[in-house]
Amino acid sequence: MSEFKLDFHDTTVAFADKSDSQLKEKYRLFNMLNSPFLTAIGTRAAKFALSIGLPVEGLIKTTIFDQFCGGENIEECEKKIDELSKAGIGTILDYSVEGKSTEAAFDATRDEIIETIDRGKNNPKIPFAVFKVTGVAPLGTLERLSSKRRLDAKGQAKCERINNRVNQICAHAYSTGQPVFIDAEESWIQDAIDRLAVEMMEKFNREKAVVFNTLQLYRTDRLQYLRDAGKEAKNNGFILAVKLVRGAYMEKERERAADLGYLSPIHPDKAGTDQHYDPAVEYCL
């Protein structure tokens, strides 16, 4: 039996789906994005241009959008799915909408997420689906739930609708056999997301892993949370399924902690994060 060697420094494998000209273009783009001044000016200019109706959508779509997005809908993503597949890379269809505020928008996002699950079922090119709970839930309600504040009747109704939408997504993933990953978000709403994820895992992860939660190991409490979640899953007879990442909201987390006067929930540096990330990987293995 041959041993598979994985080398993260092998750029031939890492960039197999890119031509030399594409890599040069991306290098230039990331050099510009590394400038806080250019990024700030560009963001403000783009927002202003869009607000007054200037025809800049095409420029945005061929530069920033093309770098970070596969398309505006599933059909537009087909070409990128095939390109990645030829290089041995699977695609995650992520309808990356968050922070909406109306029930109609939350329902529409739920339906789009279910469409991505359907597009990926029985397709080795698309190994799993993913969604953000903030795409189907009001931020304020998630924050109140995370802080364990009492909900009034209106809040309770919103909470029930959130649970229903998440349940519908996960039930559909279960019925199609397509795994679904629940994204991690900011620490002040994550507790509500964790509880939803565990509820869904307890319901749908009895025979195999279908619903996955995401743990950001730059948070100082996540390694212990993982170990506690593992015990809970074992005691209650379901499979704990997790995606381990380092973290995505470092500046926002630190700024909020400083503004509100509480201890930052994330490690001060990458070395501290690694000291929790590596044992988390070992624990899962």
C-alpha positions as CSV (number, residue, x, y, z in Angstrom):
1,M,0.0,0.0,0.0
2,S,1.6,3.3,-1.1
3,E,1.8,6.2,1.3
4,F,0.2,9.5,0.2
5,K,2.5,12.4,0.6
6,L,0.9,15.8,1.1
7,D,3.3,18.8,0.5
8,F,1.7,22.2,1.1
9,H,4.8,23.9,-0.4
10,D,4.2,22.1,-3.8
11,T,2.9,25.1,-5.8
12,T,2.5,22.8,-8.9
13,V,-0.3,21.1,-7.1
14,A,-1.6,24.1,-5.2
15,F,-2.1,26.2,-8.4
16,A,-2.8,23.4,-10.9
17,D,-6.1,25.1,-12.0
18,K,-4.4,28.5,-12.8
19,S,-2.4,29.6,-15.8
20,D,0.7,31.7,-15.5
21,S,-1.2,34.8,-16.6
22,Q,-4.0,34.2,-14.1
23,L,-1.4,33.8,-11.3
24,K,0.3,37.1,-12.3
25,E,-3.0,38.9,-12.3
26,K,-3.9,37.5,-8.9
27,Y,-0.5,38.5,-7.5
28,R,-1.0,42.1,-8.7
29,L,-4.5,42.1,-7.1
30,F,-3.3,40.8,-3.8
31,N,-0.4,43.3,-3.7
32,M,-3.0,46.1,-4.0
33,L,-5.2,44.5,-1.4
34,N,-2.3,44.5,1.0
35,S,-2.4,48.3,1.0
36,P,-4.8,49.5,3.7
37,F,-4.9,52.9,2.0
38,L,-5.8,51.5,-1.5
39,T,-8.3,49.1,0.0
40,A,-10.1,51.8,2.0
41,I,-10.2,54.2,-1.0
42,G,-11.3,51.5,-3.4
43,T,-14.1,50.3,-1.1
44,R,-15.5,53.8,-0.6
45,A,-15.2,54.6,-4.3
46,A,-17.0,51.4,-5.3
47,K,-19.8,52.0,-2.8
48,F,-20.2,55.5,-4.0
49,A,-20.2,54.5,-7.7
50,L,-22.8,51.8,-7.1
51,S,-25.0,54.2,-5.0
52,I,-25.2,56.8,-7.9
53,G,-25.7,54.2,-10.6
54,L,-22.3,54.4,-12.3
55,P,-21.7,51.3,-14.6
56,V,-18.9,49.7,-12.5
57,E,-20.4,46.2,-12.0
58,G,-18.5,44.8,-15.0
59,L,-15.2,46.1,-13.6
60,I,-15.9,44.7,-10.1
61,K,-17.0,41.4,-11.5
62,T,-13.8,40.9,-13.6
63,T,-11.5,41.8,-10.7
64,I,-12.4,41.5,-7.0
65,F,-15.6,39.4,-7.7
66,D,-13.7,37.0,-10.0
67,Q,-11.0,36.4,-7.4
68,F,-13.4,35.6,-4.5
69,C,-16.7,34.4,-6.1
70,G,-17.5,31.6,-8.5
71,G,-20.7,33.3,-9.8
72,E,-23.9,35.1,-8.9
73,N,-25.9,31.8,-9.2
74,I,-25.3,28.1,-9.5
75,E,-25.4,28.2,-13.3
76,E,-22.6,30.8,-13.4
77,C,-20.5,28.6,-11.2
78,E,-20.6,25.5,-13.5
79,K,-17.6,26.6,-15.5
80,K,-15.5,27.1,-12.3
81,I,-16.7,23.8,-10.9
82,D,-15.4,22.0,-14.0
83,E,-12.1,23.9,-14.0
84,L,-11.4,23.0,-10.4
85,S,-12.5,19.4,-10.9
86,K,-9.9,19.0,-13.7
87,A,-7.2,20.0,-11.2
88,G,-8.5,17.5,-8.6
89,I,-10.1,20.2,-6.5
90,G,-13.7,19.9,-5.1
91,T,-16.1,22.8,-5.0
92,I,-18.1,24.1,-2.0
93,L,-21.2,25.9,-3.1
94,D,-21.6,28.7,-0.6
95,Y,-24.5,31.1,-0.9
96,S,-22.7,33.7,1.1
97,V,-25.5,36.0,2.1
98,E,-25.6,37.2,5.7
99,G,-27.0,40.1,7.8
100,K,-30.4,40.3,6.1
101,S,-33.3,41.6,8.1
102,T,-36.7,40.5,6.7
103,E,-38.4,37.1,7.0
104,A,-38.9,37.0,3.2
105,A,-35.1,37.4,2.7
106,F,-34.3,34.7,5.3
107,D,-36.8,32.3,3.5
108,A,-35.3,33.1,0.1
109,T,-31.8,32.4,1.5
110,R,-32.9,29.1,2.9
111,D,-34.3,28.1,-0.5
112,E,-31.0,29.0,-2.2
113,I,-29.1,26.9,0.3
114,I,-31.3,24.0,-0.3
115,E,-30.7,24.4,-4.1
116,T,-26.9,24.2,-3.5
117,I,-27.5,21.0,-1.6
118,D,-29.5,19.6,-4.5
119,R,-26.8,20.6,-7.0
120,G,-24.2,18.8,-5.0
121,K,-25.9,15.5,-4.2
122,N,-24.3,12.5,-5.8
123,N,-21.7,14.7,-7.4
124,P,-18.0,14.0,-6.5
125,K,-17.1,17.5,-7.7
126,I,-19.1,19.1,-4.9
127,P,-18.4,17.1,-1.7
128,F,-20.5,19.2,0.7
129,A,-22.6,22.3,1.1
130,V,-22.1,25.2,3.6
131,F,-24.2,28.0,5.0
132,K,-24.1,30.9,7.5
133,V,-26.9,31.0,10.2
134,T,-26.8,34.8,9.8
135,G,-28.2,34.2,6.3
136,V,-31.4,32.8,7.8
137,A,-31.7,34.6,11.2
138,P,-31.7,38.1,12.5
139,L,-28.4,39.2,14.1
140,G,-30.2,40.7,17.1
141,T,-32.1,37.5,17.9
142,L,-28.9,35.4,17.7
143,E,-27.1,37.9,20.0
144,R,-29.9,37.8,22.6
145,L,-30.0,34.0,22.4
146,S,-26.2,33.8,22.9
147,S,-26.3,36.1,25.9
148,K,-29.2,34.0,27.3
149,R,-31.4,37.1,27.6
150,R,-35.1,36.4,28.0
151,L,-37.1,36.7,24.7
152,D,-40.5,38.3,24.5
153,A,-43.3,36.7,22.4
154,K,-42.0,38.4,19.3
155,G,-38.5,37.1,19.9
156,Q,-39.8,33.6,20.7
157,A,-41.6,33.6,17.3
158,K,-38.4,34.6,15.5
159,C,-36.5,31.9,17.4
160,E,-38.9,29.3,16.2
161,R,-38.6,30.5,12.6
162,I,-34.8,30.3,12.8
163,N,-35.0,26.8,14.2
164,N,-37.4,25.8,11.4
165,R,-35.2,27.1,8.6
166,V,-32.0,25.5,10.0
167,N,-33.9,22.3,10.5
168,Q,-35.3,22.4,6.9
169,I,-31.8,22.8,5.5
170,C,-30.3,20.0,7.6
171,A,-33.2,17.7,7.0
172,H,-32.8,18.2,3.3
173,A,-29.1,17.5,3.6
174,Y,-29.9,14.3,5.5
175,S,-32.5,13.2,3.0
176,T,-30.1,13.7,0.0
177,G,-27.0,12.3,1.8
178,Q,-25.2,15.6,1.1
179,P,-23.1,16.8,4.1
180,V,-23.7,20.4,5.2
181,F,-21.2,22.6,7.1
182,I,-22.5,25.4,9.4
183,D,-20.0,28.3,9.3
184,A,-18.6,29.8,12.4
185,E,-19.3,33.5,13.0
186,E,-18.6,36.2,15.6
187,S,-18.1,35.2,19.2
188,W,-21.1,37.2,20.5
189,I,-23.5,35.2,18.3
190,Q,-21.7,31.9,18.2
191,D,-23.2,30.3,21.3
192,A,-26.6,30.3,19.7
193,I,-25.1,28.9,16.5
194,D,-23.3,26.2,18.5
195,R,-26.5,25.1,20.2
196,L,-28.4,25.0,16.9
197,A,-25.5,22.9,15.4
198,V,-25.5,20.4,18.3
199,E,-29.3,20.1,18.1
200,M,-29.1,19.3,14.4
201,M,-26.2,16.9,14.9
202,E,-28.2,15.1,17.6
203,K,-31.1,14.8,15.2
204,F,-29.3,13.9,11.9
205,N,-25.9,12.5,12.8
206,R,-27.0,9.2,14.3
207,E,-25.7,6.8,11.5
208,K,-23.1,9.0,9.8
209,A,-21.8,12.6,9.8
210,V,-24.2,14.9,7.9
211,V,-24.2,18.2,9.8
212,F,-20.9,19.7,10.7
213,N,-20.1,22.6,13.0
214,T,-17.1,24.9,12.5
215,L,-14.7,25.8,15.3
216,Q,-12.4,28.8,15.2
217,L,-9.3,27.8,17.1
218,Y,-8.0,31.3,17.5
219,R,-10.6,31.5,20.3
220,T,-9.2,30.6,23.7
221,D,-12.2,28.5,24.7
222,R,-12.6,26.4,21.6
223,L,-10.3,23.5,22.4
224,Q,-12.1,22.8,25.7
225,Y,-15.4,23.3,23.9
226,L,-14.4,20.6,21.4
227,R,-13.5,18.2,24.1
228,D,-16.8,18.9,26.0
229,A,-18.8,18.5,22.8
230,G,-17.1,15.2,22.1
231,K,-18.2,13.9,25.5
232,E,-21.7,15.2,25.0
233,A,-21.9,13.4,21.6
234,K,-20.7,10.2,23.1
235,N,-23.1,10.3,26.0
236,N,-26.1,11.1,23.8
237,G,-25.3,8.7,21.0
238,F,-24.6,11.0,18.0
239,I,-21.6,11.7,15.9
240,L,-19.8,15.0,16.5
241,A,-18.7,16.4,13.2
242,V,-16.5,19.5,13.0
243,K,-14.5,21.6,10.6
244,L,-11.4,23.1,12.3
245,V,-10.2,26.5,11.2
246,R,-8.0,29.1,12.8
247,G,-10.4,32.1,12.6
248,A,-11.8,34.9,10.4
249,Y,-12.8,37.9,12.5
250,M,-9.6,38.8,14.3
251,E,-9.7,42.6,13.9
252,K,-13.5,42.8,14.6
253,E,-13.2,40.6,17.7
254,R,-10.3,42.7,19.1
255,E,-11.9,46.0,18.4
256,R,-15.2,45.0,20.0
257,A,-13.5,43.7,23.1
258,A,-11.5,46.9,23.5
259,D,-14.6,49.1,22.9
260,L,-16.7,47.3,25.4
261,G,-13.9,46.7,27.9
262,Y,-13.8,42.9,28.1
263,L,-10.9,40.4,27.6
264,S,-10.4,39.6,23.9
265,P,-11.7,36.0,23.3
266,I,-8.9,35.2,20.8
267,H,-5.3,34.3,21.2
268,P,-2.8,37.2,21.1
269,D,-0.8,35.6,18.3
270,K,-0.6,32.8,15.8
271,A,1.7,30.7,18.1
272,G,-1.1,30.7,20.7
273,T,-3.6,29.7,18.1
274,D,-1.4,26.8,16.9
275,Q,-1.1,25.6,20.5
276,H,-4.8,25.0,20.4
277,Y,-5.3,24.1,16.7
278,D,-2.8,21.3,16.6
279,P,-4.2,19.4,19.7
280,A,-7.7,19.9,18.3
281,V,-6.6,18.1,15.1
282,E,-5.0,15.4,17.2
283,Y,-8.2,15.0,19.3
284,C,-10.3,14.6,16.2
285,L,-8.0,12.1,14.6
